[in-house]
Amino acid sequence: MSGLRICLLCADVARNALGRAYALARVLAREHDVQVVGPQFGASVWPPLAGLMEKHGIGLTAIRAHGYPRFFGAARRIWQAIQADVLYALKPYPTSYGLGLLYSQRNKTPLILDIDDWEVGAFQAMRRKQLLRAVVAAITSPNNYVWLRILYAQVQRAAAKTVSSSYLQRRFGGVLVPHGRDTAAMDPACVSGEGVRKEWRLSGRVVMFLGTPRVHKGIEDLVAAVGKLKRPEVTCVIVGAGDTEAAGATESDLAAGHVRVLPMQPFDRVPAFLAAADVVVIPQRQTPFSDAQMPAKLYDAMAMARPIISTEVSDIPQVLAGCGVVVPPGDVEALSGAIARLLDNEALARELGLAAREKCVREFSWDRMQITLREVIDGVSLKSGVSPSGRSIAGRGG
């Protein structure tokens, strides 16, 4: 099957959930007519992707949205914007999967569900009082904990499921679709980091974290690990936060230049920032949420042939087997030692980086994603009797 109209329902286009939607949309658009639709619970589309969907010919419909009861108006506009032979809901959220289930039931449109996180696990790890406060604080949110529990209990209603980690696959079933990357565009042979170093006045050796800083990302461990090196020529550069989100850095760290905190960057500048790094560190901590998650920026660093250090969480040890360094989560001493080892052994760092790039091209490229997604879409289309015209093969209304 080919040439279908596929609508990706994103839970919130103002947040980093749009990153997964972007990669899936770009790959699916190689064979299908793709649109991305979703509520925008913020002032703008997620800044790193602002304008990039349209640049690559993918329609993005962002519906300004608020909490209950005003969300019902946004839900109606989202519903009206959908034009699809197949729906693809990203995350089992009311604002994506919930709307998708209602639309699918009403219009007999097959629905695929993508699960790339386990948000319910993060809530379940909270103490009872903490959880109660979180529930009350978000009572008007369409994606509050109560609704999430309900939707997570309905995942088997999807015609097919895709997941981003083996943990999620064991828990929910479905086809494993890692966070693939455009390895043709992310080619270290064609990208220089010198412009980024000059723009941000980065000198010496750069140990970089690039992503969305959150508690489970272990940024405090990274800052402490670089501090233990006591090497003034080494700077810890955290890309993806504002100056008010120092992610574990102290005022003295910032003042001394020991740590640099840079804002979020557009997706198309990620390769240049990674090229400016001597070592990329992804220090995930072990939590119920991170056990299920695979950090997307791991694959960016692999595509760009960076020497990578990460932790024994989720599928990271398997992904970095033979092409990266893995240390126990939360072990600052081990993390610091691994950083020193790669900084001091440039031949090893280069070897690991090239091996990571080779593995990414082979297993985590958009070409590999395309093959997997084709099988998923074809299976759902044939099972549901949907043709590229939007009418069923048997002649039913689609």
Residue pairs with C-beta under 8 A, 6 or more apart in sequence:
1 377
1 378
1 381
1 382
1 386
1 387
1 388
2 31
2 32
2 388
3 31
3 32
3 33
3 388
4 32
4 33
4 85
4 86
4 377
4 381
4 386
4 388
5 32
5 33
5 35
5 83
5 84
5 85
5 86
5 390
6 28
6 32
6 33
6 34
6 35
6 84
6 85
6 86
6 87
6 88
6 377
7 34
7 35
7 36
7 37
7 82
7 83
7 84
7 86
7 87
7 88
8 21
8 24
8 25
8 28
8 34
8 35
8 36
8 37
8 88
8 89
8 90
9 37
9 38
9 78
9 82
9 87
9 88
9 89
9 90
9 96
9 97
9 99
9 100
10 17
10 18
10 21
10 36
10 37
10 38
10 90
10 96
11 17
11 38
11 39
11 90
11 91
11 93
11 95
11 96
11 143
12 18
12 38
12 39
12 40
12 41
12 42
12 95
12 143
13 21
13 36
13 38
13 39
13 40
13 45
13 46
13 60
13 62
14 40
14 41
14 42
14 43
14 44
14 45
14 46
14 62
15 41
15 42
15 46
16 46
16 48
16 212
17 46
17 90
17 91
18 36
18 38
18 45
18 46
18 49
19 46
19 48
19 49
19 267
19 296
20 90
20 114
20 116
20 164
20 179
20 296
21 36
21 38
21 90
22 36
22 49
22 52
22 53
22 267
23 179
23 180
23 181
23 296
23 366
23 369
24 88
24 90
24 114
24 177
24 369
24 373
25 34
25 36
25 53
25 58
26 56
26 58
26 182
26 366
27 180
27 366
27 369
27 370
27 373
28 34
28 88
28 373
28 377
29 56
29 57
29 58
30 370
31 370
31 374
32 377
34 58
34 59
35 58
35 59
35 60
35 61
35 81
35 83
35 84
36 53
36 58
36 59
36 60
36 61
37 60
37 61
37 63
37 78
37 81
37 82
38 61
38 62
38 63
38 78
38 95
38 96
39 62
39 63
39 64
39 65
39 71
39 74
39 75
39 78
39 95
39 142
40 62
40 63
40 64
40 65
41 65
41 66
44 50
45 60
45 62
47 264
47 266
48 264
48 265
48 266
48 267
49 266
49 267
50 266
52 266
52 267
52 268
53 59
53 60
54 60
61 78
61 81
63 74
63 77
63 78
63 81
64 74
65 71
65 74
65 95
65 142
66 74
67 140
67 141
67 142
68 140
68 141
68 142
71 95
71 142
75 95
75 99
78 99
79 99
79 102
79 103
82 103
84 109
85 109
85 381
85 386
85 387
85 388
85 390
85 398
86 109
86 110
86 111
86 112
86 377
86 380
86 381
86 384
86 386
87 100
87 103
87 104
87 109
87 110
87 111
87 112
88 111
88 112
88 114
89 96
89 97
89 99
89 100
89 101
89 111
89 112
89 113
89 114
89 158
90 96
90 114
90 116
91 97
91 114
91 115
91 116
91 117
91 119
92 113
92 115
92 148
92 151
92 152
92 154
92 155
93 142
93 143
93 147
93 148
93 151
94 142
94 143
94 147
94 148
94 150
94 151
95 142
95 143
97 111
97 113
97 151
97 154
97 155
97 158
98 147
98 151
100 111
100 113
101 111
101 154
101 157
103 109
103 111
104 110
104 111
107 398
108 396
108 397
108 398
109 386
109 398
110 159
110 160
110 380
110 381
110 383
110 384
110 386
111 157
111 158
111 159
112 158
112 159
112 160
112 161
112 162
112 376
112 377
112 380
113 155
113 158
113 160
113 161
113 162
113 174
114 161
114 162
114 163
114 164
114 177
115 155
115 161
115 162
115 163
115 164
115 168
115 172
115 174
116 163
116 164
116 165
116 168
116 179
116 293
116 294
117 289
117 292
117 293
118 167
118 168
118 171
118 288
118 289
118 291
118 292
118 293
119 148
119 289
120 145
120 148
120 149
120 152
121 288
121 289
121 291
121 292
122 287
122 288
122 289
123 131
123 134
123 145
123 148
124 131
124 288
125 287
125 288
125 289
126 134
131 145
134 145
135 144
135 145
135 146
138 144
138 145
155 161
155 172
159 380
159 383
159 384
160 174
160 175
160 376
160 379
160 380
161 172
161 173
161 174
161 175
162 174
162 175
162 176
162 177
162 373
162 376
163 169
163 172
163 174
163 175
163 176
163 177
164 176
164 177
164 178
164 179
164 293
164 294
165 176
165 292
165 293
165 294
165 314
165 315
166 176
166 314
166 315
166 318
167 291
167 292
167 314
167 315
168 174
168 292
169 176
171 292
175 372
175 375
175 376
176 372
177 369
177 372
177 373
177 376
178 294
178 299
178 319
178 363
178 364
178 369
179 294
179 296
179 298
179 299
179 364
180 299
180 364
180 365
180 366
180 368
180 369
181 299
181 300
181 302
181 303
181 360
181 364
181 365
181 366
182 303
182 365
182 366
183 303
183 357
183 360
183 361
183 364
183 365
183 366
183 367
184 365
184 366
185 271
186 270
186 271
186 300
186 303
186 304
188 271
188 275
188 304
188 305
188 353
188 357
191 271
191 272
191 275
191 304
192 272
192 275
193 272
193 273
193 274
193 275
193 276
193 277
194 276
195 272
196 202
196 269
196 272
196 273
196 275
196 276
197 203
197 206
197 276
200 237
200 260
200 262
202 235
202 237
202 260
202 276
203 233
203 235
204 232
204 233
204 234
204 235
205 231
205 233
205 234
205 235
205 278
205 279
205 343
206 234
206 235
206 237
206 276
206 277
206 278
206 279
207 222
207 226
207 234
207 235
207 236
207 237
207 277
207 278
207 279
207 281
207 339
207 343
208 236
208 237
208 238
208 239
208 273
208 274
208 276
208 277
208 279
208 280
208 281
209 217
209 219
209 222
209 236
209 237
209 238
209 239
209 240
209 280
209 281
209 282
209 283
210 239
210 240
210 265
210 270
210 273
210 274
210 277
210 280
210 297
210 300
210 301
211 217
211 239
211 240
211 282
211 295
211 296
211 297
212 240
212 264
213 219
213 238
213 240
213 241
213 245
213 247
215 285
215 287
216 284
216 285
216 287
216 289
216 290
216 293
217 247
217 282
217 283
217 284
217 285
217 295
218 283
218 284
218 285
218 311
218 329
218 330
219 238
219 247
219 248
219 283
220 247
220 248
221 248
221 283
221 285
221 330
221 331
221 332
221 335
222 236
222 238
222 248
222 281
222 283
222 335
223 236
223 238
223 247
223 248
223 249
223 253
223 259
224 248
224 332
224 336
225 281
225 283
225 332
225 335
225 336
225 339
226 234
226 235
226 236
226 258
226 259
226 336
226 339
227 236
227 253
227 258
228 332
228 333
228 336
229 336
229 339
229 340
234 339
234 343
235 257
235 258
235 259
235 260
236 249
236 253
236 258
236 259
236 260
237 259
237 260
237 262
237 277
238 246
238 247
238 249
238 259
238 260
238 261
238 262
239 262
239 263
239 264
239 265
239 273
240 262
240 263
240 264
240 265
241 247
241 261
241 262
241 263
241 264
242 261
242 263
243 261
245 261
246 253
246 254
246 259
246 261
247 261
249 258
249 259
249 261
252 258
253 259
254 260
254 261
265 273
270 300
271 300
271 303
271 304
274 280
274 300
274 301
274 304
274 306
275 304
277 306
278 307
278 342
278 343
278 349
279 306
279 307
279 308
279 309
279 339
279 342
279 343
279 349
280 301
280 306
280 307
280 308
280 309
281 308
281 309
281 310
281 335
281 339
282 295
282 297
282 298
282 301
282 308
282 309
282 310
282 311
282 316
283 309
283 310
283 311
283 329
283 335
284 290
284 293
284 295
284 310
284 311
284 313
284 314
284 316
284 329
285 311
285 313
285 329
285 330
286 311
286 312
286 313
286 329
286 330
290 313
290 314
291 313
291 314
292 314
293 314
294 314
294 315
294 316
294 319
295 310
295 316
298 308
298 310
298 316
298 319
298 320
299 360
299 364
301 308
301 356
302 308
302 319
302 323
302 324
302 356
302 357
302 359
302 360
302 364
303 357
303 360
303 361
303 364
303 365
304 357
305 353
305 354
305 356
305 357
306 353
306 356
307 324
307 325
307 342
307 348
307 349
307 350
307 352
307 353
307 356
308 320
308 323
308 324
308 325
308 352
308 353
308 356
309 324
309 325
309 326
309 327
309 335
309 338
309 339
309 342
310 316
310 320
310 324
310 325
310 326
310 327
311 326
311 327
311 328
311 329
311 330
311 335
312 326
312 327
312 328
312 329
313 329
316 326
317 326
319 359
319 364
320 326
320 356
322 355
322 359
323 352
323 355
323 356
323 358
323 359
324 352
324 356
325 338
325 341
325 342
325 352
327 334
327 335
327 337
327 338
328 334
341 348
342 348
342 349
342 352
343 349
362 368
380 386
381 387
384 392
385 392
385 393
385 394
385 396
386 392
386 393
386 398
387 393
387 398
390 398
391 397
391 398
392 398
